[in-house]
Amino acid sequence: MGGQRDRPADRRGARAAARDRRAARARGGWGEQRHRDPGDRHHLHADHRAHRARGRVRRAQSGLRAGRAIARRKRVLHHVRGDPAERAAADHRGSHRATRLRHFRGCHAVVPRLRHSAAVGRLGPRPLRVLHADGGRRVVDRRVRRRRNRLAGRGREPRRRWHTGSARPMNGPPPSAFPIFDGSKRAETDALTLVGLTVAYRSRGRDREVLQDISLRIKRGEAYGLVGESGCGKSTAALAILRYLPRNGRVKSGKISIAGHDIASMNADALRHMRANAVSMVYQDPGRALNPSLTIARQVSEAFELAGASVNEALEHTIDILRRVRISSPERVMESYPHQLSGGMQQRVVIAMALACNPALLILDEPTTGLDATVEAEVLDLIAQLREELGTAVLFISHNLAVIGRMCDRVGVLYAGKLVEEGTTRDVFARPRHPYTVGLLRCLPTTGRSKDTGRLDTIPGSLPLPGSVTQGCIYAQRCKLADDRCHRDAPPPYRVPAAHGDQMARCHYHERAIDLPRATPEVLRAAVDRTDAPLALRAENLSKTFHVGGESLRAVHDVSLELKLGETLGLVGESGSGKTTLAKLLLGLLSPDAGGSMELDGAALPARVTNRNDEQVKSLQIVFQNPDSALNRAHSVRRLIARSLSKLGALRGAAKEARLQSLTAAVRLPERYLSSRTRQLSGGLKQRVAIARAFAGDPRVVVCDEPTSALDVSVQAAILNLLADLQRERGVSYVFISHDLHVVRYLSDRIAVLYLGRLMEIGRATDVFDGPHHPYTEALLSSIPEIVDEPQARERIRLSGELPSAANPPSGCVFHTRCPRKIGAICEQQEPPYAHAADGHRIRCHIPVAELKRLQKPE
């Protein structure tokens, strides 16, 4: 039959062997590759001969060994035929191409003929990992290859040997000669030392330096913050410290020492030992850091097993470390899979794994980005407590200056790969000495600021391209203080005495940096009174119930709200509180339960978007959180905006082009970017394109779903200014969703607080922030990190437990299971009514408003 093959165990002559070699060359390799998709066969491994078998068949030895049980698998092959009759073809409707489906054999012992010793002695290209055949299972007096796992880390290999430059030579130092990372040397040396570190990426035939001459030191038990815009080199510094740079990255010069050991001189075994015992890293997204197919117990205990603990000892250590990271029910969590845990719980597990080896240095790369305010505060509290208990040094990488101000003793400011300022956190944030640091701090919407009191300052221009050669100061192109000297002479690291230690700044005019002129005019504005403004949108008794797995999950329950023309309503609450579901109900993307109704400009608004007319559809638009997923990367910016103008504005020809030019000017998008693809734009420019699309039909209401959460503070300030300007010019209303309460406070006129789908508090932004508050709102506000310590700082309120399931909400007040001000059985048995604290300010709580005001009054 065409494609039928003999079994590899059969005795074959030279012609059969030659035919096999030709077939193997056509396939591009010998071993069966493992594919990561649902069509994989269960636990299949190659039983074919190794690569580069001998070309000629030798006569087998005549003597037979004593009879033994034949080599068997531990279990039967899963859903595999013993020997397919012929090769699967496309017309067989297989889910894979034929090369993936060949060589599925039965569970028979395979007796290969003689071949090169190297081919049998070890499988795969890694010389450090050798698999030997079991000498106890011999059928003839030669080794018999059994089925076995491929080497770790080799999923799909090329035919030829991989580069082995990192392999340890046979005459290398024995394991006992590798550096031992114990506590004896840690106390005497810095946890991390960088001296003149320069890192480059090889791109298009030349090296592009992304870090230039970085020098810093982190003492034992110290927390050091590294801040800067995206693209400044923060994550590259972390990867260089761990020697995790990609293939095209290399350390051109400089020295990296961890706990007194130079990592550049380490071989592969010593480097693995260092990573397992001296340094750990916590990444931004815990969901991607954890294996979704393994239980938490298996993943955490593996860290202890690699350190030499037995299985039982590893499980005991796992329970202990999970308790240490404040997980109240470690036994239950250990049996869970990552997707069954909340984001905050996942991050706690990742931190537990990182602390398993009691590292000298813990690297945190944006560990709280994307987390809710309360969860972020809990994770930060945990890191601070563990640092104090274990004495671990911390390198904290973040673009959130408030988090750095709360967590770190010292801070370094990176710009375009250079460390432009360094000092104690209090000194740098109180009196910055570099214009870039001044600009970053001015971008923040700090407490008390709002869109009516003035625009946020921004940093003009953008970062230089990686590897670009700049004469003079690297920040001169964006600096308002720059003169001819700055463009001509690169500033040295000036040392400036400060209140809490010396401060370093690479600026010729560091003494005048604090007086840097504003890049964006202040434009003080009087607060706009929108009391008599007409209603743009009204929602009454909106509810939404999902039916999942036989359970009814009520995501939104009996929510009523109003939105006036030209007003911003901020929606806040933890993940799972119903913010996005409520927004989808307003947009008509979900159908509400019976009994709810909506109105747009006083007219009834159909529940489903498919039942709305064109005018209603274009009146309600949305700006998504991630512009990368919202914009088609295959289209140019011009086509993306023009399509929205055609669909929503029904414009053609010259009218469409004129409207496009007007719209791009309104969102401050330079005309030169219209022919670009979105992949060629920065995050801020992409979000401007998304905003331009939303405004193509002159909407009445725009839902902004976390539009600035993934942006740097400088880009965030520009987007917030843009949204405020568009609202003032066009009278549009916003429903603004965010977990950053400072951002919500700056842009919102009123704020609604959601918990488990219920509206717990709603009122003017000043009333909600100043109090009295609902106890849940009080906890949210207390979790906001401040850039500097305030004399009237709120007392930190810690919520106990996780957010309850919407499928089984608590009785009475749904917040009573976590409420720090619970007053008794009434909270468990009766749902509280709304209490009016002020004009338009409503609180759903059993505690009287006067009592709440007394309890929450700062002392």
C-alpha positions in Angstrom: 0.0 0.0 0.0 1.3 3.5 -0.8 2.9 4.8 2.4 2.7 1.5 4.3 5.8 0.9 6.5 7.5 -2.1 8.1 7.7 -2.2 11.8 11.0 -0.9 13.1 11.5 -4.1 15.1 11.6 -6.3 12.0 14.9 -7.5 10.7 15.6 -5.6 7.5 18.3 -5.5 5.0 20.4 -2.7 3.7 17.8 -1.6 1.1 15.2 -1.2 3.9 17.6 0.8 5.9 18.4 3.1 3.0 14.7 3.6 2.3 14.2 4.6 6.0 17.1 7.1 5.8 15.6 8.8 2.7 12.2 9.0 4.4 13.7 10.4 7.5 15.5 13.1 5.6 12.4 14.1 3.8 10.6 14.5 7.1 13.4 16.7 8.4 14.2 14.6 11.5 13.8 11.3 13.3 11.9 11.8 16.5 8.2 12.4 16.7 7.5 16.0 17.7 5.2 16.8 20.5 2.5 19.3 19.6 0.7 21.5 22.1 -2.9 21.3 21.0 -6.1 19.3 21.8 -5.4 16.9 18.9 -2.3 15.5 20.6 -2.1 11.8 21.3 -1.8 11.0 25.0 1.8 10.4 26.3 3.3 9.4 23.0 7.1 9.4 22.6 9.2 8.3 19.7 10.3 4.7 19.5 12.2 5.2 16.2 16.0 4.9 15.9 18.1 7.9 16.9 19.4 10.4 14.5 22.4 9.5 12.2 22.1 5.7 12.5 24.8 3.6 10.8 24.4 3.2 7.1 25.2 -0.5 7.0 23.5 -3.3 8.9 25.8 -5.5 11.0 25.1 -9.0 11.9 23.5 -9.3 15.3 25.3 -11.1 18.1 24.1 -14.7 18.3 24.0 -15.2 22.0 20.7 -14.6 23.8 20.4 -13.5 27.4 18.4 -15.4 29.9 14.7 -15.0 29.6 13.1 -12.0 31.3 9.8 -10.1 31.2 9.8 -8.1 28.0 10.0 -4.3 28.3 6.5 -2.9 28.8 4.9 0.4 29.3 3.4 1.1 32.7 0.1 1.5 31.0 -1.5 0.9 27.7 -1.3 3.5 24.9 -4.3 5.8 25.0 -6.5 5.8 21.9 -3.8 4.8 19.4 -4.0 2.0 16.8 -1.3 -0.6 16.9 0.0 0.2 13.3 -1.8 2.4 10.9 -2.2 0.8 7.5 -0.9 3.8 5.6 0.1 7.4 6.0 -2.9 9.7 6.7 -3.6 12.1 3.8 -5.5 15.4 3.6 -8.6 13.7 2.2 -8.8 11.6 5.5 -9.8 14.9 7.2 -7.2 14.6 9.9 -6.7 17.6 12.1 -3.0 17.6 11.5 -0.7 17.4 8.5 0.6 13.9 7.9 4.0 14.5 9.5 2.3 14.8 12.8 0.4 11.5 12.5 3.1 9.1 11.4 4.9 6.4 13.4 2.2 5.5 15.9 3.3 2.0 17.0 2.1 -0.7 19.3 3.6 -1.4 22.7 6.2 -3.9 21.4 9.9 -4.0 22.5 12.0 -2.3 19.8 15.4 -4.0 19.0 17.5 -1.6 16.9 20.4 -2.8 14.9 24.0 -1.7 15.8 24.7 2.0 15.3 27.0 4.8 16.3 27.5 4.7 20.1 26.8 8.4 20.3 23.4 7.9 18.8 22.4 5.4 21.4 24.3 6.7 24.3 22.3 10.0 24.5 19.2 11.4 23.0 19.0 15.0 21.8 21.6 17.7 21.7 22.1 18.7 25.3 25.5 17.1 26.4 24.8 17.9 30.1 21.7 15.6 30.2 22.5 12.0 29.2 19.9 9.2 29.3 21.3 5.7 29.5 19.5 2.5 28.6 18.6 0.1 31.4 21.2 -2.6 31.5 18.9 -4.9 33.3 16.5 -5.3 30.4 18.6 -6.9 27.7 17.3 -9.2 25.0 20.6 -9.5 23.2 24.0 -8.6 24.4 23.6 -5.0 23.3 21.7 -2.1 25.0 18.0 -1.9 24.2 16.5 1.5 23.8 13.2 1.9 25.6 10.5 4.5 25.3 11.3 7.5 27.4 10.6 11.2 27.8 12.6 13.6 25.7 15.0 16.0 27.4 13.4 18.9 29.3 13.1 22.1 27.4 13.4 20.5 23.9 9.9 20.8 22.5 10.6 20.9 18.7 14.2 20.5 17.8 16.1 21.1 14.5 17.8 18.1 12.8 21.2 19.3 13.7 22.8 19.8 17.1 22.0 23.1 18.9 24.8 25.5 19.8 26.4 24.1 23.0 28.5 27.2 24.0 26.9 27.3 27.4 27.6 23.7 28.2 30.0 22.8 30.9 33.2 21.0 29.6 34.1 17.6 31.0 37.1 19.1 32.8 35.0 21.9 34.4 34.8 22.5 38.1 32.8 19.9 40.1 29.5 20.9 41.7 31.2 21.4 45.0 33.2 24.2 43.4 30.1 26.3 42.4 29.4 29.4 44.6 27.2 28.6 47.5 24.6 31.3 48.2 24.1 31.1 51.9 23.6 33.7 54.6 27.3 33.8 55.6 28.3 36.1 52.8 25.0 38.0 52.3 25.3 40.0 55.5 28.7 41.2 54.5 28.0 42.2 50.9 25.4 44.2 49.0 22.5 42.2 47.6 23.0 43.7 44.2 25.8 45.8 42.6 25.8 47.1 39.1 29.0 48.8 37.8 29.1 50.5 34.4 26.4 48.1 33.0 25.9 48.5 29.2 23.4 46.2 27.4 22.8 46.1 23.7 20.4 44.3 21.4 21.6 43.2 18.0 19.2 44.4 15.3 19.7 44.8 11.6 23.4 44.2 11.7 24.3 46.6 14.5 24.2 46.9 18.3 21.6 49.1 19.8 22.4 50.1 23.3 19.4 50.1 25.6 21.3 50.5 28.9 24.3 52.7 29.1 26.8 52.8 32.0 24.3 52.0 34.8 25.8 51.9 38.2 23.8 51.3 41.4 23.9 49.2 44.6 21.2 47.7 46.8 22.1 47.0 50.4 20.9 43.9 52.3 17.2 44.4 53.3 16.9 47.6 51.3 14.1 48.4 48.8 15.2 50.2 45.6 12.7 51.6 43.1 13.4 51.9 39.4 11.0 54.2 37.5 10.7 55.6 34.0 8.5 55.5 30.9 8.0 52.4 28.9 11.1 51.8 26.8 13.5 53.3 29.2 15.2 49.9 29.9 13.7 48.9 33.3 12.8 45.4 32.4 16.0 44.9 30.4 17.9 45.7 33.6 16.0 43.0 35.4 16.7 40.5 32.6 20.3 41.3 32.5 20.7 40.8 36.3 19.3 37.3 35.9 21.1 36.6 32.6 17.7 36.1 31.0 18.4 38.4 28.0 17.1 37.2 24.6 19.4 35.8 22.0 20.1 39.1 20.4 20.8 40.8 23.7 24.2 40.9 25.4 26.1 42.7 28.1 28.7 44.8 26.3 30.5 46.0 29.4 30.1 46.3 33.2 29.8 44.1 36.2 26.8 42.5 37.9 27.2 41.0 41.4 24.5 39.3 43.4 25.3 38.7 47.1 29.0 39.2 46.2 29.2 36.8 43.3 30.0 38.0 39.7 27.3 36.3 37.5 29.2 37.0 34.3 31.9 34.4 35.3 29.4 31.7 36.2 28.9 28.6 34.0 25.5 27.1 33.4 25.3 25.0 36.6 26.5 27.8 38.8 24.0 30.2 37.2 21.1 27.7 37.8 22.3 27.4 41.4 22.3 31.2 41.8 18.8 31.5 40.3 17.5 28.8 42.6 19.1 30.1 45.8 20.0 33.8 45.7 17.6 35.7 43.5 13.9 35.5 42.5 11.6 37.5 40.3 7.9 38.2 40.4 6.4 39.2 37.0 3.5 41.5 36.2 0.9 39.0 35.2 0.5 36.2 37.7 -1.9 34.4 35.5 0.8 33.8 32.9 3.5 33.0 35.4 1.5 30.0 36.8 0.9 26.8 34.9 -2.9 26.4 34.3 -2.7 22.6 34.2 -1.0 22.1 37.6 -2.4 22.5 41.1 -0.9 25.2 43.3 0.5 22.5 45.6 2.4 21.0 42.7 3.8 24.3 41.5 4.9 25.6 44.9 6.3 22.3 46.2 8.4 22.0 43.1 10.5 24.9 44.2 11.4 23.0 47.4 11.9 19.7 45.7 14.5 21.3 43.4 16.3 22.5 46.5 16.6 18.9 47.7 13.5 18.4 49.9 11.5 15.1 49.8 7.9 15.2 48.5 6.5 15.2 52.1 8.9 17.8 53.2 8.1 20.0 50.2 4.4 19.8 50.9 5.0 20.8 54.6 7.1 23.8 53.4 4.4 24.7 50.9 1.8 25.0 53.6 4.2 27.1 55.7 5.1 29.5 52.9 1.4 30.0 51.8 0.6 30.9 55.4 3.5 33.3 55.4 2.1 35.2 52.4 -1.2 35.6 54.4 -3.3 32.9 52.6 -5.9 31.9 55.3 -6.8 28.5 54.0 -3.6 27.1 52.4 -4.9 23.5 52.3 -7.8 24.5 50.1 -5.7 26.8 47.9 -3.1 24.0 47.4 -5.8 21.8 45.8 -6.9 24.6 43.5 -5.8 25.5 39.9 -4.7 29.0 39.1 -7.9 29.9 37.2 -9.9 29.2 40.4 -8.1 32.0 42.3 -8.5 35.7 42.2 -5.8 38.0 40.8 -4.6 39.0 44.2 -4.5 35.4 45.4 -2.5 34.4 42.3 0.0 37.1 43.0 0.4 35.9 46.6 1.1 32.4 45.2 3.8 33.7 42.8 5.4 35.7 45.7 5.4 32.5 47.8 7.2 30.6 45.1 9.7 33.5 44.8 10.4 33.4 48.5 10.8 29.6 48.7 14.6 29.9 48.5 14.8 32.8 50.9 16.6 34.9 48.3 19.1 37.7 48.9 17.4 39.7 46.2 13.7 39.8 45.1 13.0 41.5 41.8 9.4 42.8 41.3 8.5 43.8 37.8 5.2 45.8 37.9 3.7 43.3 40.4 0.5 45.4 41.1 -0.3 46.7 37.6 -3.8 45.8 36.7 -4.9 44.9 40.3 -7.7 46.7 42.1 -6.9 49.3 44.7 -7.7 47.1 47.7 -5.8 44.1 46.2 -2.9 46.3 45.3 -2.7 47.6 48.8 -2.8 44.1 50.3 0.0 42.9 48.0 2.1 45.9 48.9 1.5 45.4 52.6 2.5 41.8 52.2 5.8 42.6 50.4 6.7 45.2 53.1 6.0 42.7 55.9 8.0 39.9 54.3 10.9 42.2 53.6 11.0 43.1 57.3 10.7 39.5 58.4 13.2 38.0 56.0 15.6 40.8 55.4 15.3 40.4 51.7 16.5 43.2 49.4 13.9 44.3 46.8 14.3 45.8 43.3 10.9 47.3 42.6 10.2 48.2 38.9 7.1 50.3 38.3 5.8 53.3 36.4 3.5 54.0 39.3 5.4 56.7 41.3 3.0 56.6 44.2 3.7 52.8 44.7 7.4 53.5 44.6 7.0 56.3 47.1 5.2 54.0 49.5 7.5 51.0 49.2 11.0 52.0 48.5 13.9 53.5 50.5 15.8 54.8 47.5 14.8 55.4 43.9 16.6 55.6 40.5 15.1 57.3 37.5 15.8 55.8 34.1 15.5 57.7 30.9 16.5 56.2 27.5 18.8 53.7 29.2 20.6 56.1 31.4 20.2 56.6 35.2 19.5 60.3 35.3 18.7 60.7 39.0 19.1 58.7 42.2 18.6 59.3 45.9 16.4 58.6 48.8 12.7 58.4 47.9 11.8 61.3 50.2 14.5 63.6 48.7 13.9 62.8 45.1 10.1 63.1 45.3 10.2 66.2 47.6 12.9 68.1 45.6 13.8 66.4 42.3 17.0 67.5 40.7 16.4 66.4 37.1 13.8 68.0 34.7 12.6 64.5 33.7 11.8 63.6 37.3 10.0 67.0 37.7 7.9 66.3 34.6 6.9 62.8 35.8 5.7 64.1 39.2 3.7 66.9 37.6 1.9 64.4 35.4 0.2 62.8 38.4 -3.4 63.7 39.3 -2.7 64.1 43.0 -5.3 64.4 45.8 -7.6 67.4 45.4 -7.0 68.0 41.7 -9.8 67.9 39.2 -10.5 68.8 35.6 -12.2 72.0 36.7 -9.2 73.3 38.6 -6.6 72.9 35.8 -5.0 70.7 33.2 -2.3 68.2 34.1 1.2 69.0 33.0 2.7 66.7 30.4 6.2 65.9 29.0 6.4 67.0 25.3 8.0 64.8 22.7 8.9 61.1 23.0 11.7 58.9 23.9 14.6 58.6 21.4 14.9 55.4 19.5 16.9 52.6 21.2 20.5 52.8 20.2 20.3 56.3 18.8 23.5 58.3 19.3 22.9 61.7 21.0 25.4 64.4 21.5 25.1 66.2 24.8 22.3 65.5 27.3 20.0 62.7 26.2 17.0 64.6 27.5 17.8 67.9 25.9 15.3 67.5 23.0 12.4 67.5 25.5 13.7 69.8 28.2 12.5 73.4 28.7 15.8 74.3 30.4 18.1 73.1 27.6 20.6 75.5 26.0 23.6 75.1 23.7 25.7 73.6 26.5 23.1 70.8 27.0 23.1 70.0 23.3 26.9 70.0 23.2 28.2 68.5 26.5 26.8 65.3 28.2 26.3 66.1 31.9 28.3 64.1 34.4 26.7 62.6 37.5 26.5 65.6 39.8 26.4 64.8 43.5 24.1 67.1 45.5 23.7 67.1 49.3 20.1 66.4 50.3 18.2 66.1 53.6 18.5 62.3 53.8 21.7 61.7 51.9 23.5 62.6 48.7 21.4 62.9 45.5 22.8 62.2 42.0 21.5 64.0 38.9 22.8 64.1 35.4 21.8 67.7 34.7 23.9 70.8 34.2 21.2 72.9 35.8 20.1 70.6 38.6 19.7 73.5 41.0 17.0 75.1 38.7 15.2 71.8 37.8 12.4 72.4 40.4 11.5 75.7 38.6 11.1 74.0 35.2 8.5 75.8 33.2 5.2 74.0 32.6 4.9 72.2 29.2 1.1 72.5 29.3 -0.6 75.7 30.4 -2.4 75.5 33.7 -5.6 77.1 32.4 -7.4 77.5 35.7 -11.1 76.9 35.3 -14.1 77.6 37.4 -16.2 74.6 38.4 -19.1 74.0 36.0 -22.5 73.8 37.6 -24.4 71.0 35.9 -27.4 70.9 38.2 -29.8 72.1 35.6 -28.2 70.2 32.7 -30.6 67.9 30.7 -30.4 64.2 31.2 -28.4 62.4 28.5 -29.0 58.9 29.9 -31.2 57.3 32.5 -31.2 53.7 33.7 -33.9 52.3 36.1 -33.7 49.0 38.0 -31.1 47.3 35.7 -30.3 43.7 36.6 -28.4 41.0 34.8 -28.3 37.3 35.6 -26.0 34.8 34.0 -26.8 31.1 34.1 -23.6 29.1 34.3 -23.3 25.4 35.1 -26.8 25.2 36.6 -26.2 28.3 38.8 -27.7 31.7 38.6 -25.0 34.4 38.8 -26.4 37.9 39.3 -23.7 40.3 38.1 -25.8 43.5 38.4 -28.7 43.8 40.8 -31.3 46.6 40.7 -29.1 49.5 39.7 -30.6 52.9 38.9 -28.5 55.9 37.8 -28.7 59.2 35.8 -26.1 60.9 33.6 -26.4 64.5 32.7 -25.2 66.1 29.5 -21.5 67.1 29.8 -21.1 65.1 33.0 -18.7 62.3 33.9 -19.9 59.5 36.1 -17.0 57.4 37.6 -17.6 53.7 38.3 -15.3 52.2 40.9 -15.2 48.8 42.7 -13.1 45.6 42.8 -13.0 43.2 40.0 -16.2 41.2 39.9 -18.3 44.1 41.3 -20.2 44.5 38.0 -18.7 47.6 36.4 -18.0 46.2 33.0 -21.3 44.3 33.0 -23.2 47.5 33.7 -21.4 49.3 30.9 -22.3 46.5 28.5 -26.0 46.9 29.5 -25.9 50.6 28.8 -24.3 49.9 25.4 -26.8 47.3 24.5 -24.2 44.5 24.2 -26.1 42.5 26.9 -29.8 42.2 27.5 -31.0 43.2 31.0 -33.4 41.1 33.1 -37.1 41.9 32.9 -38.1 45.0 34.8 -35.3 47.3 33.8 -35.5 50.2 31.4 -33.2 52.9 29.8 -33.8 56.3 28.2 -31.5 58.4 25.9 -32.3 62.1 25.8 -35.7 61.4 27.3 -36.7 58.7 24.7 -37.0 55.0 25.4 -33.8 53.1 24.5 -34.1 49.5 23.3 -32.2 47.0 25.4 -30.3 45.4 22.6 -28.0 47.3 20.2 -29.5 45.3 17.3 -32.9 46.9 18.0 -31.6 50.5 18.1 -31.7 52.9 15.2 -28.6 54.4 13.7 -28.9 57.6 15.7 -29.0 55.7 19.0 -26.1 53.5 18.0 -23.8 56.3 17.2 -24.9 58.2 20.3 -23.4 55.5 22.6 -19.8 54.6 22.0 -16.9 53.0 23.9 -13.1 53.4 24.3 -11.6 50.1 25.4 -8.7 49.5 27.8 -6.3 47.9 25.3 -6.1 49.7 22.0 -3.9 46.8 20.6 -6.8 44.5 20.7 -9.4 47.1 19.7 -7.6 48.3 16.5 -7.0 46.2 13.4 -3.3 46.0 13.0 -3.6 45.3 9.2 -5.2 48.7 8.5 -3.7 52.2 8.5 -4.8 54.9 10.9 -6.5 56.7 8.1 -8.5 53.7 7.1 -9.5 52.9 10.7 -10.9 56.4 11.3 -12.4 56.7 7.8 -14.3 53.5 8.2 -15.9 54.8 11.5 -16.8 58.0 9.7 -18.5 56.0 6.9 -20.4 53.7 9.3 -21.4 56.3 12.0 -21.4 59.6 10.1 -22.5 58.4 6.7 -19.9 60.6 5.1 -18.3 60.2 1.7 -15.6 61.9 -0.5 -14.4 65.4 0.4 -16.8 65.7 3.4 -15.3 62.5 4.9 -11.8 63.7 4.4 -12.5 67.1 5.9 -14.2 65.5 8.9 -11.2 63.1 9.3 -8.7 66.1 9.4 -10.9 67.9 11.9 -11.2 64.8 14.1 -7.5 64.0 14.1 -6.7 67.6 15.0 -9.2 67.4 17.9 -7.5 64.3 19.4 -4.0 65.9 18.9 -3.0 63.2 16.4 -0.3 64.5 14.0 -1.2 64.1 10.3 2.1 62.2 9.6 0.7 59.2 11.4 -2.3 58.7 9.2 -0.5 56.4 6.8 1.1 54.4 9.7 -0.1 51.0 10.9 -1.0 50.8 14.6 2.0 48.6 15.4 4.2 51.6 14.5 2.5 53.8 17.1 3.2 54.3 20.8 0.6 53.4 23.4 -0.6 56.9 23.7 -1.0 57.4 20.0 -3.0 54.2 19.7 -5.3 55.4 22.4 -5.8 58.7 20.5 -6.8 56.7 17.4 -9.3 54.7 19.5 -10.8 57.9 20.9 -11.0 59.4 17.4 -13.0 56.4 16.3 -15.4 56.7 19.2 -16.0 60.4 18.4 -16.5 59.8 14.7 -20.3 59.9 15.1 -20.6 62.8 17.5 -21.7 60.6 20.4 -23.8 61.8 23.3 -22.3 59.3 25.8 -18.9 57.6 25.7 -18.1 54.6 28.0 -14.4 54.7 28.9 -13.3 51.3 30.2 -9.9 51.6 31.9 -8.6 53.8 29.0 -5.4 54.8 30.8 -4.5 51.8 33.0 -1.8 50.5 30.7 -0.2 53.9 30.0 2.7 55.7 31.5 2.0 58.7 33.7 3.1 61.1 31.1 0.9 59.6 28.4 -1.9 59.2 30.9 -1.9 62.9 31.7 -2.1 63.8 28.0 -5.1 61.4 27.5 -6.9 62.8 30.6 -6.4 66.3 29.3 -7.7 65.3 25.9 -10.9 63.7 27.3 -11.5 66.8 29.4 -11.0 69.1 26.4 -13.3 67.1 24.2 -16.0 67.1 26.9 -15.8 70.9 27.3 -15.8 71.5 23.5 -18.5 68.9 22.5 -20.6 68.5 25.6 -20.2 64.7 25.6 -20.9 62.7 28.7 -18.6 59.9 30.0 -19.1 56.8 32.0 -15.5 56.4 33.3 -14.4 53.0 34.7 -11.1 52.7 36.5 -9.4 51.1 39.5 -7.1 54.2 39.9 -9.1 56.4 42.3 -6.9 59.4 41.7 -7.7 59.3 38.0 -11.4 58.8 38.7 -11.4 61.8 41.1 -9.7 64.0 38.5 -12.1 63.4 35.7 -15.4 62.6 37.4 -18.2 65.0 38.5 -20.0 62.2 40.3 -18.9 58.7 41.5 -20.8 55.5 41.9 -19.4 52.7 44.0 -20.4 49.1 43.1 -19.9 46.0 45.3 -21.1 42.6 44.1 -23.4 44.1 41.5 -25.1 46.5 44.0 -24.8 50.3 44.1 -23.5 51.0 47.6 -22.9 54.8 47.3 -23.3 57.5 44.7 -22.8 61.3 44.9 -20.7 64.2 43.8 -17.0 63.3 43.7 -16.1 65.8 46.4 -18.8 64.3 48.7 -17.7 60.7 48.1 -14.0 61.5 48.7 -14.6 63.9 51.7 -17.1 61.7 53.5 -19.0 60.4 55.2 -18.5 57.2 53.2 -20.0 53.8 53.0 -17.5 51.4 54.9 -16.6 49.8 51.5 -15.8 53.2 50.0 -13.8 54.1 53.1 -11.7 50.9 52.6 -11.2 51.8 48.9 -10.0 55.3 49.7 -7.6 54.1 52.4 -5.9 51.9 50.0 -4.8 54.7 47.6 -0.9 55.0 47.7 0.2 58.6 48.0 3.4 60.0 46.4 4.4 61.7 49.7 3.3 61.2 53.3 0.4 63.6 54.1 -0.2 64.9 57.6 -3.9 63.9 57.3 -3.3 60.5 55.7 -6.1 58.0 56.0 -5.8 55.1 58.3 -5.3 51.9 56.3 -8.4 49.7 56.5 -7.8 46.0 55.6 -10.8 44.0 54.3 -10.9 40.4 55.4 -11.5 37.5 53.0 -12.2 37.4 49.3 -15.1 39.0 47.3 -18.0 36.5 47.7 -19.4 34.7 44.7 -22.3 36.4 42.8 -23.8 32.9 42.5 -24.3 32.8 46.3 -24.2 36.3 47.7 -24.4 36.9 51.5 -27.8 37.6 53.0 -28.8 41.1 54.3 -26.1 43.6 53.4 -23.8 41.8 50.9 -20.8 43.6 52.4 -21.3 42.3 56.0 -18.9 39.3 55.6 -16.0 41.8 55.1 -17.2 44.9 56.8 -14.9 46.3 59.5 -17.9 48.4 60.9 -20.5 45.6 61.1 -22.9 46.4 63.9 -24.7 43.1 64.5 -27.4 40.7 63.2 -29.3 43.4 61.4 -26.4 43.5 58.8 -26.8 39.8 58.2 -30.6 39.7 58.0 -31.8 42.9 56.4 -30.7 44.7 53.2 -30.0 48.3 54.1 -32.0 51.1 52.5 -30.4 54.3 51.0 -29.6 57.1 53.4 -29.2 60.6 52.1 -26.0 62.2 53.3 -26.2 65.3 51.2 -28.0 66.6 48.1 -27.6 63.7 45.6 -25.3 61.8 47.9 -26.8 58.4 48.9 -25.3 55.6 51.0 -26.7 52.1 51.5 -25.8 51.3 55.1 -27.5 50.5 58.4 -25.2 52.8 60.3 -26.7 56.3 60.5 -25.0 59.0 58.5 -24.1 61.1 61.6 -22.5 58.0 63.2 -20.5 57.3 60.0 -19.3 60.9 60.0 -18.2 60.6 63.6 -16.4 57.3 63.1 -14.6 58.4 59.9 -13.5 61.8 61.2 -9.7 62.1 61.2 -8.2 62.5 64.6 
